[in-house]
Amino acid sequence: MFLFWYRHVFGNRFSVISGNAENFYDTEVSPGLQQFMGHIFEKICKEYLMIQNSKNKLPFLLTQIGWWRGTNPQTRSEEEIDIVGINKKQNSVLLCECKFRNAKTDLSVLKALQEKSFHFANYTNKHFMLFSKSEFASSLKQQGNGNVHLVGLEGVYGL
C-alpha cells in the first residue's frame, strides 16, 4: 500500500481531495494499474511459494528462490522468468510465470515457459507453475498434472 500511495496519491493529493478523484483515477492510475499490480502479484506469488515450501507442499524442497533474466542465444533477445526455485542437491528446478491480467491464461503461456527451460538444462527434474489472476483456459487445465501446476487467486489467497 505504501508503494501505491507514494507512486499515485502522494504527489496528486489535490486531485484526490478536490473531488476530482474519478478523473484522476481514469487518467493517472488506471492506465498503469495492470503493470503496477503485475509486479506486486509476483511478490505475492513468491511469498506463497515460501509458505508452501515451509509446509513441504511443493514438488520438492526449495533451497533457493529468486527470478531469472538472460539472453536467448537463438533469438538474441532478453528473456525473463518471474520466479525460479531450485534445489541443487535434488537436481530440481521450479519455473514460475505470474499473470495478473483479465484474459484467461492459456496454453501459450506454459509453452513459452517450457521453451525458456532450456536455460536450466543441467536440472533433470523440471516443474512448471503458473499463477493467474484470471481463470485458466481448458486446454491448459488438461496439462495441469505431473510437472505442471496451476495456481489461481483462490489458491494463492486460500493459504
N, C-alpha and C positions, 0 to 999 in steps of 0.2 A: 504494500500500500504506500510506503514511503516513496518508492521509486515512481509510482504513478503520480503521487501528489507533486513531487518536485519536477517531474517531466511535463505534466499537463496543467496542473492547477496553480501552483505557487506563483509563476510569472504571469498568470492570467486571472488573478483573483477578481479584478474589476469586472471582467466579462461574466464571471460566475455569479458574483453577488449583485450585479446591477440588473438582474432579471433577464439577461441575455444568455442564459446557460444553454438553452436548446440550440441556438445558433452556434455558440462556442463548441458544443459537442459535435455538431454536424461538420464544422469546418476545421477544427483543431484536433479533436480526439478520434472521431470515427475513422478517418482515412488511415491512420496508423495503428489502430487498435489490434487488428489481427496479428500484425508483425510484433507489436509490443507483447501481446499475450502469448505469442509463439515461444518467445524466449522464457517467459515465466512458466509456461507449460512444460518446457524441457526441464527446468529446475524441479518442478513438482514431480515429474516422471522419475527423475534421478533420486529424489527423496523416497518415492515409492519403492524403487529398487533397493535402496539401502535398508528400508524397513523389512521388505520381503526377504532380503539376504539375511538379516539378523534372525528371522524366523525359520530359516532354511526352507523357504518356499520357492526358490528359483531352481532351474535345472541343475545348477552346480553352485558351489560357494564362490562368490566373487571375492577376489583378494585385492583387486584394483578396479576403480571406476573413473571414467572421465569422458572425453569426447575425442574425435579424431578428425584431422584435416590433412589432406595431402594432394599430390598431383597424380592423375591417372596418366601413365606413360603412353597409353594407346591414343587417348583423345587429347592429351596435353592440356587438360582442363583441371581446375581445382575441384576437389570433391570433399564432402563432409559427412560424417556420421554423427548424429546427435548425441548418442550415448554408447560407450563401449565399456563392457565389463569383462575382465579376464581372470583366469586362474592358470598361471603358467605351469604349476605342478600337475594339474589335470589336463593340460594342453587344450583348454576350453576358452571360447570367446562368445560373448553375448553382444550382438549388434542390434541397436535400437533406433527406430525412427519415431519421432513425435510429431503428430499432425494436429494442429489447432486450426481447423477450418470447418466451414459449414458443409462442404461437399463430403459425400461418403468417401472413406478411404478404400481404395480398390487394389486390385492385384498388381497394378503397375508400381505401386509404392514398394511392395515386397520384392518384386523383380529387380527394381533399381538397387535396393539394399543388398540383395543377393549378388548382384553384379559387382558391387563395391567390396564384397567379402574377399575378393582375390588378394586384397592388400594384407589379409590375415591368413595367407596360405600355410603358414607354419603351424596353425592350430587345426587339429584334426576334428575336434568336437565343436561345431559351429551351431549356435542357436540364434534365431531372429525374433525380435519382439517389436510389435507395432503398437504404439499408443495413439488413440484417436479421440478427439473431442466429439466427432460425429459417429454415425454408425459405420460398420464395415460392410462392404459390398458382399453379396452372397458368394461370388466367385472366390473372394479372399477367405471367407469363413470356412470354405471347404479345404483350404490349405492349413487351417489352424489346428495342427496336430503335430506330434513328434517334436521337431525342432523349430516350429513356427508357433509363436504365442501372440495372441491378440488381447489387448487390454483397453477397454473403453473407459469413459469417465466414471461410470458406476464402479468399475473395478479399482480405479485409482483412488476415488474418494471413499470407497467402502472398506477401508482397511479395518 
